[in-house]
Amino acid sequence: MNYLLQIWHSKDLRNKILFTFGILILTRLLAQITIPGANTSALQVIYAQNQLLGMFSMLTGGSAENFSIILMGLSPYINASIIVQLLTVIIPKWENLSKEGEQGRKTLNQYTRYLTIPIAFIQSYGMLALLNSQSPVPIIDIHSANIIIPVMITIVAGSMLMMWLGELISEKGLGNGVSLLIFAGIIVGIPGFVGQSLALAQQSSEQLIPLVISILMTLVFTVSAILITEGVRNIPIIYAGRGVRGKSVNSALPIRINQAGMIPIIFAVSVMSFPTILGSFFKNSTNDTLKAIGAFFDTYLQQSNWQYLVLYFILVMAFTFFYVSITFNPEQVAENIQKRGGYIPGIRPGKQTAEYLDKVSSRLNLFGGLFIAFLAIAPMIISIIFSSLNMGSTANIVGGASLIIVVGVVLELFRQVNAQLVMHDYNKLY
């Protein structure tokens, strides 16, 4: 209670929290505004039957299922971010921009915004065509330019609006705006899942087993995710002549086990959704080649297939190493330590320190990547096992991929709130 009172008495923190809540409430209202002319009853049947589309709807907070004006959510922006980060490694000019600090990041963010528009336009048509192909009744007339073009423009505008709202949260609110909007979309689906599970349990006592297991899985995975997310390896550093009377000062460089956080999960889900959605779209094509490609994707990239699980696992691992290679530069860290007169005991400053930090970071990435990759596919594996044993279907209340996002966002929010409280107390003293 005292903690909440401290937050409320901090004017800046209180305003940031209220601003963030206001934006989140606005996005929930936008998710309920349906684009006119859509067959929403047929949509709900499609999302209930298709697991992939159900996951996509969850990440958009139900806006896809409601055929909302923010139908695509932040998916185009995430895909644009992936492309820009990949091009940063390939294009030397962009790589230099990424090393120029805040100004360089602003330029790359601007490129990401520009790229989001064409991606959103293409994805909007693909999603509309996919929804029509999955339903026996047309969701919307995609063959009429007078209907499809205004709908596509509306969806693109909705994605750009979501991107802008996310940036507003990052700038004036608490936490990372994009992550918070995805987090809100996940959280709003929990009450519906719990209510549906309880309703099934009332009808049949056998359904209690999957529900209890689901709750236990959620608790175990949540605790594990918190421990790994908060786990660090402290590298001892000695700064010569920095203490009282020129004595050495002992310090430490913390390197997290899960340095990439929730980013690999978000990237992997976006990449995995592309071929599977493409397969659902192509399998109804009149062209034999496209139909064969669609059948291949549809057969081997379903969540119940081991090929999907293996590819998903590999992608999470790959994005973990890729993202950390961009955000953590051992050479720069080693140089900063050397400039401040520091060194790691038993390791020479300069090149050897950089090699040592790179070795430690790679090992931690391996363990952290393996954990989040396993957590992402574990609920799917358990669900497959239960289905094969005819024990009913079970699912985590918050899926493995979503759990990493939820835990990461909540812990980051707590860190920012505590930092703001410390600053508030400091300003009161001085």
HUTA-V943607 format. One line per field, one symbol per residue. ss: DSSP state (@ for helix, = for strand, . for the rest). psi: psi as a letter, one per 20 degrees, with the letter a starting at -180 (. if undefined). burial: # if it has 16 or more other ideal C-beta (glycine too) atoms within 10 Angstrom, else .. A space follows every 10 residues. Layout:
BEGIN
ss=???
psi=???
burial=???
END
This chain:
BEGIN
ss=.@@@@@@@@. @@@@@@@@@@ @@@@@@@@@@ ...=.....@ @@@@@@@@@. @@@@@@@@@. .......=.. ....@@@@@@ @@@@@@@@@@ .@@@@@@@.. .@@@@@@@@@ @@@@@@@@@@ @@@@@@@@@@ @@@@...... ....@@@@@@ @@@@@@@@@@ @@@@@@@@@@ @@....@@@@ @@@@@@@..@ @@@@@@@@@@ @@@...@@@@ @@@@@@@@@@ @@@@@@@@@@ .========. ...@@@..== ======.... ..@@@@@@@@ @@@@@@@@@@ @@.....@@@ @@@@@@@@@@ .....@@@@@ @@@@@@@@@@ @@@@@@@..@ @@@@@@@@@. .==....... @@@@@@@@@@ @@@@@@@@@@ @@@@@@@@@@ @@@@@@@@.. .........@ @@@@@@@@@@ @@@@@@@@@@ @@@@@@@@@.
psi=ghghhgghio gggghgghgg hgghhghhgh iioqpqjqnh ghghgghhho hghggghghj kihghilril gicjghhghh gggghghhhg ohghhhhiij bgghhgghhg gggghhghgh gghggggghg ghhiphppgq oiiohhghgh gghggghggh gggghghggh gibpapgghh hgghhghiig hgggggghgh hhhphhihgh gghggggggg hggghggghi pqooopppop kiapkjqqpp aqoppqgnhi cighgggggg ghhghghhgh ghijqiphgh hggghgghgi lqiiqhgggg gggggggghg hgghhghooh ggghghgghj krqppipqqc ghgggghhgg ggghhggggh ghgghhighg gghgghhhjk jrqqqqgorg ghgggggggg hhggghghgh gghghghhh.
burial=.....##..# ..#..##.## ..##..#..# #...#..##. .##..##..# ########## ########## ########## ##.##..#.. ...#..##.. ...#...#.. ##..###.## #.##.##### ####....## .#.....#.. ##.###.### .##.##.### ..######## #########. ......#... #.....#..# #.##..##.. ##.##..##. ....#.#... .......... ..#.###### ########## ###.###### ###....... ..##..##.. #.#....##. ###.###### #####..### ..##..#... .###..#.#. ..##.###.# #..##..##. ###.###### .###.#.... .#.####### ########## .##..##..# #..#......
END
